[in-house]
Amino acid sequence: MRTAIVSAGLLLGLAGCAGVQRAVPTEELVDSQVSIRQAEAAGAESIPDAAQHLQWAREQTNEARRLLERQRRDEAALFLKRAEADAELALALAREAPARAEADRLLQQVQQLQQSTVQ
């Protein structure tokens, strides 16, 4: 008898959990928007690869909003995670570009110095 009561309680608990809808992924939405703004501030739009990832991040965030309006929270959360990842990649590419340009400039100077010492 006791086992039946415990089993019934567990089944009711599981049924209750299954009926609970996931909360709106507010944190993920904010995280993706912050990452997009950081990438924009770093100049991602002026670097082709970064600009592409930034555009994808914006599109995925917009799609997540549409999904949230249709109460499709789990799918929206996935889109927001992808949006944040693309925005972070855009930010990394934007930060890398000036460093790469400086490295290329220094490499050219070294090559010029090497050529001048050989001659």
Contacts in CASP RR format, 6 or more apart in sequence:
PFRMAT RR
TARGET T0000
AUTHOR 0000-0000-0000
METHOD contacts of the structure
MODEL  1
MRTAIVSAGLLLGLAGCAGVQRAVPTEELVDSQVSIRQAEAAGAESIPDA
AQHLQWAREQTNEARRLLERQRRDEAALFLKRAEADAELALALAREAPAR
AEADRLLQQVQQLQQSTVQ
21 71 0 8 1.000
21 73 0 8 1.000
22 73 0 8 1.000
22 74 0 8 1.000
22 77 0 8 1.000
23 73 0 8 1.000
24 68 0 8 1.000
24 73 0 8 1.000
25 64 0 8 1.000
25 68 0 8 1.000
25 73 0 8 1.000
25 76 0 8 1.000
25 77 0 8 1.000
25 80 0 8 1.000
28 64 0 8 1.000
28 77 0 8 1.000
28 80 0 8 1.000
28 81 0 8 1.000
28 84 0 8 1.000
29 61 0 8 1.000
29 64 0 8 1.000
29 65 0 8 1.000
29 68 0 8 1.000
29 80 0 8 1.000
31 80 0 8 1.000
31 84 0 8 1.000
32 57 0 8 1.000
32 60 0 8 1.000
32 61 0 8 1.000
32 64 0 8 1.000
32 80 0 8 1.000
32 83 0 8 1.000
32 84 0 8 1.000
32 87 0 8 1.000
33 61 0 8 1.000
35 57 0 8 1.000
35 83 0 8 1.000
35 84 0 8 1.000
35 87 0 8 1.000
35 88 0 8 1.000
35 91 0 8 1.000
36 54 0 8 1.000
36 57 0 8 1.000
36 58 0 8 1.000
36 61 0 8 1.000
36 83 0 8 1.000
36 87 0 8 1.000
38 87 0 8 1.000
38 91 0 8 1.000
39 50 0 8 1.000
39 53 0 8 1.000
39 54 0 8 1.000
39 57 0 8 1.000
39 87 0 8 1.000
39 88 0 8 1.000
39 90 0 8 1.000
39 91 0 8 1.000
39 94 0 8 1.000
40 54 0 8 1.000
42 91 0 8 1.000
42 94 0 8 1.000
42 95 0 8 1.000
43 50 0 8 1.000
43 94 0 8 1.000
44 50 0 8 1.000
44 51 0 8 1.000
44 53 0 8 1.000
44 54 0 8 1.000
44 90 0 8 1.000
44 91 0 8 1.000
44 93 0 8 1.000
44 94 0 8 1.000
45 51 0 8 1.000
45 54 0 8 1.000
46 94 0 8 1.000
47 93 0 8 1.000
47 94 0 8 1.000
47 97 0 8 1.000
49 93 0 8 1.000
50 89 0 8 1.000
50 90 0 8 1.000
50 91 0 8 1.000
50 93 0 8 1.000
50 94 0 8 1.000
50 97 0 8 1.000
51 90 0 8 1.000
52 90 0 8 1.000
53 86 0 8 1.000
53 87 0 8 1.000
53 89 0 8 1.000
53 90 0 8 1.000
53 93 0 8 1.000
54 86 0 8 1.000
54 87 0 8 1.000
54 90 0 8 1.000
56 82 0 8 1.000
56 83 0 8 1.000
56 86 0 8 1.000
57 83 0 8 1.000
57 84 0 8 1.000
57 86 0 8 1.000
57 87 0 8 1.000
57 90 0 8 1.000
58 83 0 8 1.000
60 79 0 8 1.000
60 80 0 8 1.000
60 82 0 8 1.000
60 83 0 8 1.000
60 86 0 8 1.000
61 79 0 8 1.000
61 80 0 8 1.000
61 83 0 8 1.000
63 79 0 8 1.000
64 76 0 8 1.000
64 77 0 8 1.000
64 79 0 8 1.000
64 80 0 8 1.000
64 83 0 8 1.000
65 76 0 8 1.000
67 73 0 8 1.000
67 75 0 8 1.000
67 76 0 8 1.000
67 79 0 8 1.000
68 76 0 8 1.000
END
